[in-house]
């Protein structure tokens, strides 16, 4: 039967503490992952790459980073767009300054630069929290975008103020620039997201994650039992900014290839990622992916349905899409405030006991 624990015995603590405790759930996960790596690349085209799959992966990485900060550590942030801009501009400067540097190393180093910036802007969290911290991070959002617009060094004194990613290859195959095949850019993004999702899962289950959750649940009590607020909060800001910086680097180098900070990394992007985290579920790795899928794939589906099938005007379809997505967000928050991840947990519990009531 589907999703059953009967006959699935655990003989060690390690087996009992697996991320996917039930055999059928593990099989489903690995089957999905194998299909993503071995099947999808053979069928992907430009449209699926630029409009569906790569956007989903980039926003999943950004939502994962913000969920570490808000969902696991309880530190509210509205500066995600600004930190994505740091990752993008760090990638641009590294690519232009070190042409021989591998693109994967560039993306990871961009995340490291963003982590250092995130620690600096995370310092106010040691004194303030809640909405006051949200306002401080909102100031960081506007400040960072202003810096990238104001100082020409960041965009190499380009007359347009726009940055463009040079072409880079992996094993002789272009993964940035206009000549990159869709399957290559998709596989690079998928590999990065899968690796860092596993890392985030293990961080959340380990000592660092427990200290984050202790600060989130009750910071004073956490400090009394030995959790250092300085280390916990700044590490959460560093790890969160690292993930968001990687998302910004992928957004610039692999997805778009050319960006302008005000348009690409404005306050709308910060709220977009925040809505993904809230809808998907706070404090959930799966929720980060579910929220990103909801706010990335649903608009694409609605656009194809209303413009392609029903023949609506583009502007009318765009306004209706905004209204419908907003209404669905309100509906989900009313029906299940803990997000899509909680709905999935409830579904799994019902499957475990079906056909018996509980």
N, C-alpha and C positions, 0 to 999 in steps of 0.2 A: 504494500500500500504506500501511497505518497506521504512522505514526511512522517515516519514512524520511528519511535525509539525502541520498539520491541526487538530484542536480539542484538542491540547495539551496546555491548558491555564495555565498561571502562575499567582497566586494571591498573592504571597509574594516574597520579595527579596531573601529569602533563597531558594525558589524553582527555582528562576531565575538563581541563582549562583551554581546550582548543577554541579558536575563534568560531568555527562551525562544529558544534558539538554532535550533531546528528549526521549519520553517514549520507543520507539522501540529500541533505543540504550541502554537504561537501561535494558530492557528485554534481549537483546542479551548478554550484559555483565554478568548479573546474571545467565543466562542459561549456559554460558560458564564456569563460576566459579563453579556452582553446578555440572556440568559434570566433571570438573577437580577433585573435591573433592569426588564425590559420584559414578562416573562411571569408571574413569580411574584406580583406585586402584584394581578393580576386574579383569582387563585384563593385568596389567603390569607384565612383567617378567624381568629376570636379564639383558637381552640385552637392553630393553627399559629403564630400570632404569639407568644403568651405561653409556650407549652410547648416550641417547637422552634426557630423561626428567630431571634427576638430573643435568647433565652438563648445560642444558638450564637454569635451575633455578639458579644455582651458578653463571653463567656468567651474567644472568640478574641482579642479586644483585650487582655484581661488576660494570656493566655498569651503573646501577642506581646511584651508589655512584659517579662514575667519571662524570656522566652527571650533577649532582648537582654542582660539582666544575667548570667544563668547560662550560656546557650549560647554567646554571643559573647564575653563578657568574663570568664567563669569565676568570678564572685562569687556564692557561694551565699546565697540569701535565703529566709527563712521569714516575711516580714512583708507578704506581698501583700495579705492581708485588711485589715490596718491601713491600708495605702496606698489601697486601694479606699474605705475609710471616709473618709479625708481628701478624696478626690475627691467623694464623695457629700455630705459636710457642707459642703464649699466651694461646691458647686453650690446647695445649699439656702440658704446665707447670701447668695450672689449673687442668687438668684432673689427672695428676700424683701427684700433691701436695694435692688435695682435692678429693679423690676418691668418697666421698658421694655426691658431688655437681651434681645437675641435669644438663644434657647435654644442655638444653635450656639456663639455666643460664650461663653455660660456654661459649656458643656462644655469648651471649649478652655481657658478661664481656670482651670477647676477642675483640669485637667491641669497647668497652670503652677504652681498653688499646691502640688499634690502633688509636683511636681519639686523645688521648694525644700525641702520637708520631706524628700524622699528624699536630697537632697544632705547635709542635716544628719545623717541616720542612716547615710549612707554614709561618713562620716568615719572610723569605726573600721576600714574596709577598707584604710586606708593603713598600718595597723600589724598587723592580724590578717587571717587568711584561713582558708578551709576551714570546719571545724565550729565553730571559734571565732566566725567571722563569722556563721554560721548562728544561733548562740545570741544574738549581738548583735541581729540582725534579728528574731529571735523575741521578744526583749525589747521591741523597737519595736512589734511586733504587739500585745502585751498593754498596753503603755503608751498607745498611740493609742486603743484601744477604751476603756480606763479613762478617758482624758481626755474623750472624747465622752459618756461616761455621767456623769462627775463634775461637769462644769461646765455649768449650765443655759443659758448664753449660746449654746452651739452649737446647741441645739434650741429657741431662742427662748422659754425658760422654760415650755415645754409641760408640762402636768400629767402626761401619759403618758410623756414622754421620747421620743416618736416624732416623726419628721420626715415631713412630707407635701409632695409637690411641687405647687406651684400650676400651674394650666393655662397653657400657653404655646402660641403658634401660629407657623406658618411659612406666609407667603402666605395667611393667613386660615384655615389648616387646623390644628386642634389636634394637637399631637404629644406632649403630656403631659396627664395627668389622665384621668378615666374616659370622657370623650367623644371621645377620640382614635381615629380609624379604624385598623384593623390595618395596612393598606397604608402609611399615612403613617409610623407608628412604625418599621415594617420598613425603609422606604426611607431614613429618616434614619439609622438604625443602619448599614445597609449602606453608605451613602455615606461615613460617617465611617470605618468599618473599611477600606474599599477605599483611600481616600486615604492613611490613615496606614500601611497595609500597604505601599503603594508607597514612601512616605517611608522606612520601616524598611528596605526592600530596598535602596534607594539609599544609605542610611547605612551599611549592612553592607558594601556593595561599595566604599565610598569610603575616604578617608584615616582617618576616625574609626573605621570598622569594622575596618580593618586594625590600628589601634593597639589596639583592644579584643582582637582575636584574638591579637596579639603578647603582651599581658599574660596572656591566658588560657593560652597554650601554654608560656611561660616568662618570668615577669616580670623576672627578673634580666637575662637576655639582652636582653629588650626595652628595658630601661633603658640598657643598654650601647650599643645602637645608636641611641639618641636618643628613644625613646618615654617621655614623662613619665607615671609611674604616677599622680600626683596628678590630672592632667587626664583621663587615660583612665578611671580608676576612677570619679571623680566625675561625669564626663559620662555614663558608663554608668548610674550610679544615677539621674541626672537624667532621662535619656531613658526609662529603664525605668519610673520612677515617674510620668512624664508619661503614658505609655500606660496604666499601671494606674489612674491617677487618672481618665482619660477613661472607662475601663471602669467604675469606681465611680460616676461621674456618670451614665452611661447606665443602669447597674443601678438607680439610685435614681429618676432623672427619667422615663425612658422605659419601663423594664421593670416595676418594682413600683409606683412612685409614692409609696410610704411604706415606711420601714425603721426598724429599731431596731438599734443597732450590735452588741450582743452576739449577736443572732440572725443578722443579715445578714452580718456581717463578722468572724466568729470565726475561730479557728485552723483549723477545718475547711475554710474557703474558701482559706486559704493552701496547705494540703496539696492541695486539689483542683486548684488552678492548677499547682502543682508536678508533680503526676502527669500533667497534660495535657502539660506540656513534656517530661517524661521519655518518655512513651509516644509523643508525636508525633515527637520527635527534637530533641536539643540542637543549637543553631546552625543552625536551619532555619526560614525563614518559613513554608513549606508545612507543616512539622511542627507549628507552633503551631496552625494550622487543623485539621490531622488529629487532634491530641490533643484539641482542644476538641470536635470532632465525635464522637470516640469516647466521651468521658465525658459528653457532653450528650445525644446522640441515642440511644445504646445503652440507657440506663435507661428512656427514653420507650418505645422499642420493646419492651423486656422487660415493662414495666408493662402496655402494651396487650395483649400476647400472653398474659400469665399471668392478669391480672384480667379483661380484656375477652373473650378467646377461651376460656381454660381454666377460668375461674370460680373462681380461687383467692381465698382471703381476702386482704385488703389487707396485713395485717401479715406473713403468710407470704410473700407476693410481695415485700415490701420486704426481708425478711431474705435471701431467696434471691437477690434482685438484688444485694445487697451481696456475698454470697459469690461469685456468678458474675463480677461485675465485678472483684473482687479476684483471682480465679483467672486471668482473662484478662489482667490487668496482669502477673502473674507469668509467664504463658506468653509474652507478647510480649517481656518483658525477657530471658527465657532464649533464645528463638528469635532475636531481633534486638535487642541492647542499644542500638543506635543509633536505634531507634524506627521508626515507620511511614514516616517520610520516607526512610529507607534502604531499606525494602522497596519503596517507589515508585521509587527510583533503580535498584534491581536489576531491577525489572520493565521499566523503560524501556530499560535496556541489553539485556535479552533481546529486546525488541521490535525494537530496532535491528538485531539480527543474525539474527532468525528468518527462515527455518527452519534456519539453520546453527548448529551447536553452538559453544559457546565455554567 
